[in-house]
Amino acid sequence: MRTWPWTEQKEYGALKKRNVITAAMAAAGLVIATAAGAVSAPAAQAAPGPVIKLIAAQHTVTATKAGNQVFVDPGIWVASLGAPLQLDVGRASYTQPVTITQVISQPGLPPQTRALPASILDGWNGLKNFISLTIRNKAGRVVATNRMTLCPDSYDTERARPDSPSTSPYPQQCAAADPFQVGTVWGIQQGWAVNAMQFGRTYRLALGTYHLTESITPAYARLFGISPANATATVVMKVVKGSGCCARAGGTRRHPAALAKLPAVPVLANPPESALPDLVPLPAWGIRTSKTAGHDLLSFSATVWVGGNGQLDVQGFRANSSPVMPAYQYFWQDGQVIGRARAGTMGFDSKPGHDHWHFKQFAAYRLLGPNGKLMLRSQKTGFCIAPTDAVDLLLPTPSGSRRSSASRASAGVPPRCGCGKRCRSAGGTPTSSP
């Protein structure tokens, strides 16, 4: 859980906005494009595992020129076929280097692991220089090239085959925004794909027709046994004149699904330890000062690690349009709710940049002077909590199995607390609105 001072950093969603000028296709288009092309078997697979393939969802895309800039997203996807691509990334302690291990799963066999060279890591951000992009004009002259990091834990994922699993267990973000990450899981679900270009790029291009080629760089082709046919894809891009300053974002607005109805459960005065989360406040970070209207302001970010044996699930219920919701903590075991207990209240924050419900009793912060005496208590008393940052997704669960990314939900889910009659704030279950 991470909290943002004042405006909640514009709800974190600003980081997710994409001005999608090209390749705004539905998942069905990706499935069709996959089904239409035969999957080439790798010539020399380095180890048993997934078939990694670049897929162009469309053969021709159109980009609009805004000013002298063209936003480019060719809609080429990295698919993992036959098995998931799973990479465990972690460090033994904060003083140890980060390592990366591939976990290879095949039906009927125990998982195999193989260590990969740490030199392929772009920090916690993904696989460094995985993709090479080349743009050629109509005459065949190269006008732009780029090498790009691939984050397998993309927020922009699609099913690539009609027989692929219906959901993906992997997070939607590779790197945490805070400095406390110890272990995480990067992955592409079997039969799923991620956008190779992620957030796209802007280039200075003239009006006209271009050929965009994305390739998996030779080092990764050797490492994962990717055949030449699977390691490259090309689309034709037509750059046309736009209207106004900016191109209109594509795509369809998605509305969050309604929360499932909770069963009637008993109030637990002493919930079992096996269902309890362990909340660990980590050191404040991103500390900064500013001066506004003659006042000195100190702002910082704070992360609370949700560990222990269970998820943190706090829900509020409002009656008769009350400005305050009684809040309850729900306790889970084996995927089932076993009870609940009162856990404070939720209040609606109408200040600019908020306009959503906050859990009121979650945290308090004190500023101490050089002599250790209290100088000031934090004025912010309510927080919008959501599972935004992975700390260690490699920890075992109490049952002895590995804690997968699914148990922490998405590491990249932004806070959404615009709840009406019912609000859920959870570490391990995204905050949702009806």
Sequence and secondary structure as in RCSB ss.txt:
>XXXX:A:sequence
MRTWPWTEQKEYGALKKRNVITAAMAAAGLVIATAAGAVSAPAAQAAPGPVIKLIAAQHTVTATKAGNQVFVDPG
IWVASLGAPLQLDVGRASYTQPVTITQVISQPGLPPQTRALPASILDGWNGLKNFISLTIRNKAGRVVATNRMTL
CPDSYDTERARPDSPSTSPYPQQCAAADPFQVGTVWGIQQGWAVNAMQFGRTYRLALGTYHLTESITPAYARLFG
ISPANATATVVMKVVKGSGCCARAGGTRRHPAALAKLPAVPVLANPPESALPDLVPLPAWGIRTSKTAGHDLLSF
SATVWVGGNGQLDVQGFRANSSPVMPAYQYFWQDGQVIGRARAGTMGFDSKPGHDHWHFKQFAAYRLLGPNGKLM
LRSQKTGFCIAPTDAVDLLLPTPSGSRRSSASRASAGVPPRCGCGKRCRSAGGTPTSSP
>XXXX:A:secstr
 EE STTHHHHTGGGG     S    HHHHHHHHHHS     SS SSS  EEEEEES SEEEEEEETTEEEE   
EEEEEESS EEEEEE SSTTS  EEEEEE  TTS  EEEEE GGGB TTS EEEEEEEEEEETTS EEEEEEEEE
 SS S EEE STTS SS  S S SS SSS   EEEEEE TTEEEETTTT EEE   SEEEEEEEEE HHHHHHHT
  TTTTEEEEEEEEEE SSSS    S               B SS  GGG EEEEE   EEEEEEEETTEEEEEE
EEEEEEEESS EEEEEE  TT SEEEEEEEEEETTEEEEEEEEEEEEEE STTT EEEETTS   EEE TTS EE
EE S   B       SBTT B TTSSB  GGGG  TT       SSEEEEEESS  B  
